[in-house]
Amino acid sequence: MNPDKPLNLYELPVHEVEFVAFCGGNLGGEHETCLAVAEIPGAANGYVLRDTKPEGARHEVRATVHELDAFALGWARRRGLTP
């Protein structure tokens, strides 16, 4: 790995990773409304997110833990959510 080249999370394989799904919406329906997340092997603090619905198959977003944290906190604030 070239230390001068930034790590491209989209270049790393995620074929054998274990996803954890966070579900809501149409619980119990034919097409569960979930987002699934997994750590990307070989990327310190790199993650991949997928939509579990059939129409979302093969689509993913990859982000660092810092990007995901910023998104989650911003989303929670915008929605007025508290723990």
C-alpha positions in Angstrom: 0.0 0.0 0.0 1.3 3.4 -1.0 1.3 5.7 2.2 1.2 8.8 -0.1 -2.0 7.7 -1.8 -5.2 8.1 0.2 -7.2 4.9 0.8 -10.1 4.4 -1.6 -12.7 2.5 0.4 -14.5 1.5 -2.9 -11.4 -0.4 -4.1 -11.5 -2.8 -1.1 -13.5 -6.1 -1.4 -16.5 -6.7 0.9 -17.6 -10.2 -0.3 -17.1 -12.0 3.0 -18.1 -9.4 5.5 -20.9 -9.8 8.1 -23.6 -7.1 7.9 -25.7 -5.9 10.8 -29.1 -4.6 9.9 -31.0 -1.7 11.5 -34.7 -2.1 10.6 -37.8 0.0 10.8 -40.8 1.0 8.7 -42.8 -1.9 7.3 -41.8 -4.4 9.9 -43.0 -7.9 9.0 -43.6 -6.9 5.4 -42.4 -8.7 2.4 -39.6 -6.2 1.9 -38.1 -5.2 5.2 -37.0 -1.6 5.4 -33.4 -1.9 6.6 -30.0 -0.4 6.3 -27.2 -2.9 6.8 -23.6 -1.9 7.9 -20.3 -3.8 8.0 -16.7 -3.0 8.7 -14.5 -3.1 5.6 -11.6 -5.5 6.0 -8.2 -3.8 5.4 -9.6 -0.3 6.1 -9.1 1.0 9.6 -12.5 2.6 10.5 -14.0 2.0 7.1 -17.6 0.9 6.7 -20.0 -0.1 4.0 -23.8 0.5 4.1 -26.4 -1.3 2.0 -30.1 -1.1 1.5 -31.7 -4.5 2.1 -34.7 -4.0 -0.2 -34.5 -5.7 -3.6 -34.6 -2.4 -5.5 -31.6 -1.3 -3.4 -29.5 -4.4 -4.1 -26.0 -3.8 -5.4 -26.1 -0.2 -4.2 -23.8 0.8 -1.4 -22.2 3.7 0.3 -18.7 3.5 1.9 -17.6 5.9 4.6 -15.2 6.3 7.4 -16.3 6.0 11.0 -15.9 9.8 11.3 -18.2 10.5 8.3 -20.8 8.1 9.7 -20.6 9.6 13.2 -21.1 13.1 11.7 -24.0 11.9 9.7 -25.7 10.1 12.6 -25.3 13.0 15.0 -26.4 15.6 12.4 -29.5 13.4 11.4 -30.5 12.9 15.1 -30.2 16.7 15.8 -32.2 17.6 12.6 -34.9 15.1 13.6 -34.9 16.2 17.3 -34.0 12.7 18.4 -32.5 12.0 21.8 -31.0 8.8 23.2 
